[in-house]
Amino acid sequence: MAKGGPAVSVYLPAGEAYSTPVAGSGDGKVVIPLGYSQGKEVTNLTLTFAGGKMTAMTGTGPGFDSMKKAYDATTDPGKDLLSYIDFGINPNVKIWPASKLGNWVQAGMVSIGTGNNMWAGGDNKAAFDAGGHLGGCTVTLDGKTIIEKGEWKS
């Protein structure tokens, strides 16, 4: 208990497996169809990464402008770093496909983001983070598909 933070975080049987990426790794584009910032919808949040660092952030919706202002106002260099990936593993959590809410524990859900990752055992203390849930995606690890269209593969 004295250690605090991730040392006392237990998310089972809720159901997720998460990790912090190797520093400087991660290239590509993540498009999060729907999320929220300060209670307002952010749509099509697009985070572009090169060498584990976010090089561009775009989006739409009523919450995007306030999100971008918060990002711009934060001087922490860690706000741009790819900081976590989280896989949902709970087969008993089912979210209605048309729901505007997401949940990181639903089996096959992938969540990814930048910034603060202290909760995941990382060392990024940035005051800003961006990211969200990627339902229905496909994940390949070491050449093997582990999640296909949002479903875990055996």
JORA-V899575 format. One line per field, one symbol per residue. phi: phi as a letter, one per 20 degrees, with the letter a starting at -180 (. if undefined). A space follows every 50 residues. Layout:
phi->???
This chain:
phi->.ffmlffdecddegobccbdffgndocpcdddgbbcclmdfddlfdddcb lmdfdbccrcnfeffffffffffeeffffeefcbccdfcefeecdggefe dcbfeggnfdcbadngcgfdnededgfdbcrrecfmedcdclndfdccln dfee
